[in-house]
Amino acid sequence: MLRKRTESLGPDRAREIAEECYGEVLAYCRRHAPAGHDPADLAQETFLRFVRAQGYAERGKPIAYLMRIARSVCVDASREKRLKTVDLDFEPPADGRSDRELELDEALAKLPGDLREAVELRYGSGLGVNEVARALGISRFSVRRRINTALKELEGLLREGGLDG
């Protein structure tokens, strides 16, 4: 199937897409930004790359394409500079989230990166399976397998932690 290619994205359409999708891209960058990098800067870089992309095809939701770019931006940032991590002697305040949400975040953090990313895109960003597949550059079957595996692992981790439903 051939895609209709465009020379560049018009400023009005680019602004519209940015307004629609900025929150989701920023949330993704917050979850995946390497230490020492500002997620807002990474989100801005994502939109710059999006606007500069030659041949972007207006097909489906642009969020899948943006998530793929955001993923590349975060990977590039982590390759660019490896920073030392410092152990903190204090616990940061729990930002008003419930124990259940905090435990779920801890369980998600224990998942392998490929599984966690599929779950975050599917449920955290609300993308469909096809959109997750495009964002990750894998098949729909692989997305479903990763999500099913992740959900089973999360269930086990939450049961171990005493949070089983």
MOVENVEN-V739223 format. One record per residue. N is the residue number from 1. SS is DSSP state (A for helix, B for strand, O for the rest). PHI is phi in radians with two decimals (none if undefined). OMEGA is omega in whole degrees, -180 to 180 (NA if undefined). Layout:
n:ss:phi:omega
N:SS:PHI:OMEGA
N:SS:PHI:OMEGA
//
This chain:
n:ss:phi:omega
1:O:none:-179
2:O:-1.55:176
3:O:-1.74:174
4:O:-1.36:-179
5:O:-1.65:176
6:O:-2.06:-179
7:O:-1.19:178
8:O:-2.79:-179
9:O:-1.54:179
10:O:-1.15:-177
11:A:-1.08:180
12:A:-1.18:180
13:A:-1.18:179
14:A:-1.08:179
15:A:-1.10:180
16:A:-1.08:179
17:A:-1.12:179
18:A:-1.06:180
19:A:-1.13:-180
20:A:-1.23:-166
21:A:-1.94:-173
22:A:-1.00:-178
23:A:-1.04:-180
24:A:-1.21:179
25:A:-1.15:179
26:A:-1.09:179
27:A:-1.06:178
28:A:-1.08:-180
29:A:-1.13:177
30:A:-1.09:-179
31:A:-1.31:-171
32:A:-2.04:-179
33:O:-1.20:176
34:O:-1.20:-180
35:O:-0.95:178
36:O:1.55:178
37:O:-1.95:180
38:O:-1.41:180
39:A:-0.97:179
40:A:-1.13:177
41:A:-1.13:179
42:A:-1.16:177
43:A:-1.13:178
44:A:-1.09:178
45:A:-1.07:177
46:A:-1.03:-179
47:A:-1.23:175
48:A:-1.10:179
49:A:-1.12:179
50:A:-1.07:-178
51:A:-1.16:-179
52:A:-1.38:-176
53:O:-1.08:176
54:O:-1.49:175
55:O:1.47:175
56:O:-1.11:-180
57:O:-1.74:176
58:O:-1.27:-180
59:O:-2.61:-178
60:O:1.26:-180
61:O:-1.43:179
62:A:-1.20:-177
63:A:-1.07:179
64:A:-1.11:178
65:A:-1.15:179
66:A:-1.11:179
67:A:-1.14:177
68:A:-1.14:177
69:A:-1.13:-180
70:A:-1.04:178
71:A:-1.05:179
72:A:-1.11:180
73:A:-1.08:-180
74:A:-1.16:177
75:A:-1.12:178
76:A:-1.05:-180
77:A:-1.12:-179
78:A:-1.27:177
79:A:-1.31:-175
80:A:-1.03:-175
81:O:-2.65:177
82:O:-1.59:-179
83:O:-1.80:176
84:O:-1.25:174
85:O:-1.75:-178
86:O:-2.05:176
87:O:-1.29:178
88:O:-1.58:179
89:O:-1.53:-179
90:O:-2.39:177
91:O:-1.61:175
92:O:-1.14:-179
93:O:-1.12:177
94:O:-1.26:-171
95:O:-1.22:176
96:O:1.43:180
97:O:-1.47:-178
98:O:-1.27:177
99:A:-1.02:-180
100:A:-1.08:179
101:A:-1.14:179
102:A:-1.13:179
103:A:-1.17:177
104:A:-1.12:177
105:A:-1.05:178
106:A:-1.10:179
107:A:-1.13:177
108:A:-1.05:-179
109:A:-1.13:-180
110:A:-1.43:179
111:O:-1.26:172
112:O:-1.03:-175
113:A:-0.93:-178
114:A:-1.17:179
115:A:-1.25:-179
116:A:-1.06:-178
117:A:-1.12:179
118:A:-1.09:180
119:A:-1.15:-179
120:A:-1.12:179
121:A:-1.20:-177
122:A:-1.22:-173
123:A:-1.72:-180
124:A:-1.29:-179
125:O:-1.76:177
126:O:1.25:179
127:O:-1.37:173
128:O:-1.33:-179
129:A:-1.03:179
130:A:-1.08:-180
131:A:-1.20:176
132:A:-1.09:179
133:A:-1.03:178
134:A:-1.13:-178
135:A:-1.11:-177
136:A:-1.63:-179
137:O:1.25:179
138:O:-2.26:-179
139:O:-1.35:175
140:A:-1.05:179
141:A:-1.04:179
142:A:-1.12:178
143:A:-1.08:-180
144:A:-1.05:-180
145:A:-1.11:180
146:A:-1.09:-179
147:A:-1.16:179
148:A:-1.08:178
149:A:-1.09:-180
150:A:-1.09:-179
151:A:-1.12:177
152:A:-1.13:179
153:A:-1.14:178
154:A:-1.08:179
155:A:-1.02:179
156:A:-1.11:180
157:A:-1.11:-179
158:A:-1.24:176
159:A:-1.15:178
160:A:-1.04:-179
161:O:-1.45:178
162:O:1.48:-180
163:O:-2.00:-175
164:O:-1.92:174
165:O:2.38:NA
//
